[in-house]
Amino acid sequence: MANKKKRKKRNQKKKILILATAGVLVLAAAGAAGVLLYQNVFSGSREDVLEEYMACIEEGDYEKLYTYLDSSSQELVSQEDFVTRNQNIYEGIEVSDIQLDIPKEQDRGQPLSYSVTMNTIAGEISYDNSTAFEREDGDWKIVWTDSMIFPSLGETDRVSVTTLEAKRGSIYDRNQNLLAGQGTVQSVGLVPGKMDVQPQEEIRAIAQILGTTEDDINSSLEASWVQDDSFVPLKEMTQEQLDQPYTDSEGNETGQTVQEALLSYGGVMISETESRVYPYGESTAHLLGYVQQINAEELEEMADQGYNDQSIIGKSGLESLYEERLRARDGYKIAIVDSEGNEKEALAMEPAQDGEDITLTIDINWQTKVYEAYQEDESCSVVMNPKTGEVLALVSTPSYNSMDFVLGMSQEQWDSLNNDAAQPLYNRFRQTWVPGSSFKPVIGAIGLSTGTLTADEDLGASGLSWQKDSSWGDYYVTTLHEYSGAANLRNALVYSDNIYFAKAALQIGADTLAGQLDKLGFNQEIPFEISMTSSQYSNTEGIDTEIQLADSGYGQGQILINPLHLACIYSAFFNEGNMIAPYLEYEEGKTASYWIEDAFTPEAAQTIYEDLQEVVSDPGGTGYGAASVSGATLAGKTGTAEIKESQEDTEGTELGWFAVYNTGASDEDTVLMLNMVEDVKGRGGSGYVVDKDVEVWNQMAAAE
């Protein structure tokens, strides 16, 4: 405890000779040097006692605090009552860092005046006070009253601490549609006095409907505060959950909704309560994440940041990423109130601070339409404006409902999510994947930009199977489509010719290709608010063999790419060879910026941009199915990536890709959508993805 008056320490005193009574100055010998000085005759001053008293408050030693009281004060208040009152007040306001200032040269016949400043949960409290002292057995003792705690505190008064609740910030899409924020849910509970006399059978049934246990319900009902007319909350649910058909323990539909089944039991009551809500459910779960009450480990790490055991924090997704900005900082008011609850004096107040609202570039129409199209698949999708870098949608399927985490889920629900082979908790848009033929435009643009490939160069028809020479042993590059005409860049993109791009990669060369991929952001952090896995082109430091180089040319080999990264590379085809910097937080009038300038030459970018239009418009093109979209002319590139142990493996799976964009639109309305779907083998390969995307584009056109 800081003090402007230095406290004398007993072990520093030297043979003090007492020569007079109170108030008389005496001569004393101090130390071997024989220095003469004046010393107060008493063993401790009033100032010393007050300092020690205040130190006990800061140390929380309330039993010792009581020993400083004079006998008359102790007759008026018992130690138990004194300790309880002081402890409740000082710990309730979370007092710390007590600063005591005692003016010098005070009249010893008068109460000792002093000033106190202390930190509390509601900020700083300062006050002036005075305290009377009595001499007992040679020591100063405090004549204590409640006013020593705070000057205006009376014996029957109490100190109240009121929490001023703050609201967590909301998250909105670009059009101010609420994605995450304050809303209402339904609280299901019991009123004990309205239940049956012997309700255990009903409790068992209610527990089964709610997905909880009898013990949990009984424990809630047995809480000390519960009265017959109390509403005892058991579980919070969304209205959507309550409206679901109720299935009994044997899996039979009862013809009732969950709400109807609950209300059929005496004492059940359902009322509205406030909660964090996610109006778009599963479609935004991987993007937004969810909030929950802080756990013990988190509190230990974050207690010095103003969190307490009741704090709600972001656990995943943007709720976690933007926690510091979204978090609500509750305020507190400390006041003295009389016995009737009327406020006498406000001692301190820390205003509540609502969390910041955040607006995203996300367009919830794209987000929900993409999710609805792919919700039964294992997939990920990115939708962005390639001219501005605004990300319009980030979707991972299958998904989960953020509200299940907010409201609490049963062990059965948790086990179901964790044991689901489709991994609904897995965020696929943050990962890297084998791109297959969706990578061919990148190879084409690298070849054109480095001068190792020309657009009209015919690399020669090689049928459906090809190897460079016999040094490859029994390894062959295969392709699916034979076509008439030259094996040039345009035809190779339209018909997705693996052999052409294997030859193109060999022409580019391993060192040049690796250098260009490094230039495009491979093995680097993607500059985006959400952390994404970095893309790679090799499991080692370089491309080690000719076969690996050839396979890299059509997006196989050891190529792994993040879908947002691939979308950014495609954006260079719209921006004269410059790769856009993606961003997620909306900012009015924001100027687009580039992640990588001169990723490709302007001529190379324009050539690829035009060729990709023919992938969709040419009846033989692999993306021709997207030519049927109404209200937009589309272009893009399909891809089917093989995931197998060896060339002979027939049990492997396939990833289907489609990168598709609208042509001829204004900069503001240009949209690039990139989708990847797992396990499309036997389902049409990339054609499955094309059909789904046609569905999305048509729905978006109909919604405008």
Sequence and secondary structure as in RCSB ss.txt:
>XXXX:A:sequence
MANKKKRKKRNQKKKILILATAGVLVLAAAGAAGVLLYQNVFSGSREDVLEEYMACIEEGDYEKLYTYLDSSSQE
LVSQEDFVTRNQNIYEGIEVSDIQLDIPKEQDRGQPLSYSVTMNTIAGEISYDNSTAFEREDGDWKIVWTDSMIF
PSLGETDRVSVTTLEAKRGSIYDRNQNLLAGQGTVQSVGLVPGKMDVQPQEEIRAIAQILGTTEDDINSSLEASW
VQDDSFVPLKEMTQEQLDQPYTDSEGNETGQTVQEALLSYGGVMISETESRVYPYGESTAHLLGYVQQINAEELE
EMADQGYNDQSIIGKSGLESLYEERLRARDGYKIAIVDSEGNEKEALAMEPAQDGEDITLTIDINWQTKVYEAYQ
EDESCSVVMNPKTGEVLALVSTPSYNSMDFVLGMSQEQWDSLNNDAAQPLYNRFRQTWVPGSSFKPVIGAIGLST
GTLTADEDLGASGLSWQKDSSWGDYYVTTLHEYSGAANLRNALVYSDNIYFAKAALQIGADTLAGQLDKLGFNQE
IPFEISMTSSQYSNTEGIDTEIQLADSGYGQGQILINPLHLACIYSAFFNEGNMIAPYLEYEEGKTASYWIEDAF
TPEAAQTIYEDLQEVVSDPGGTGYGAASVSGATLAGKTGTAEIKESQEDTEGTELGWFAVYNTGASDEDTVLMLN
MVEDVKGRGGSGYVVDKDVEVWNQMAAAE
>XXXX:A:secstr
  BSS    GGG       S TT  EEEEETTTTEEEEE SSSS HHHHHHHHHHHHHHT HHHHHTTB HHHHH
HS HHHHHHHHHHHHHHTT EEEEEE  SS  TTS EEEEEEEEETTEEEEEEEEEEEEEETTEEEEE  GGGTS
TT  TT EEEEEEE      EE TT  EEEEEEEEEEEEE GGGS SS HHHHHHHHHHHT  HHHHHHHHTSTT
  TT  EEEEEE HHHHTSEEE TTS EEEEEHHHHHHTSTTEEEEEEEEEE TTGGGGHHHH  EEE  HHHHH
HHGGGT  TT EEE SHHHHHTHHHH  B EEEEEEE TTS EEEEEEEE  B    EEBS  HHHHHHHHHHHT
TS EEEEEE TTT BEEEEEEES   HHHHHH   HHHHHHHHH TT TT  GGGS B  GGGGHHHHHHHHHHH
TS  TT      TTEE SSGGGTT  EE S   SS   HHHHHHTT HHHHHHHHHHH HHHHHHHHHHTTTTS 
  SSS     BS SSSS  SHHHHHHHTTT TT BB HHHHHHHHHTTTTTT EE  B B  TT    EEETTSS
 HHHHHHHHHHHHHHHHSTTSTTGGGGG TT EEEEEEEEEEE SSTT SS EEEEEEEEEEES  GGG  EEEE
EES  TTTTTHHHHHHHHHHHHHHHHHH 
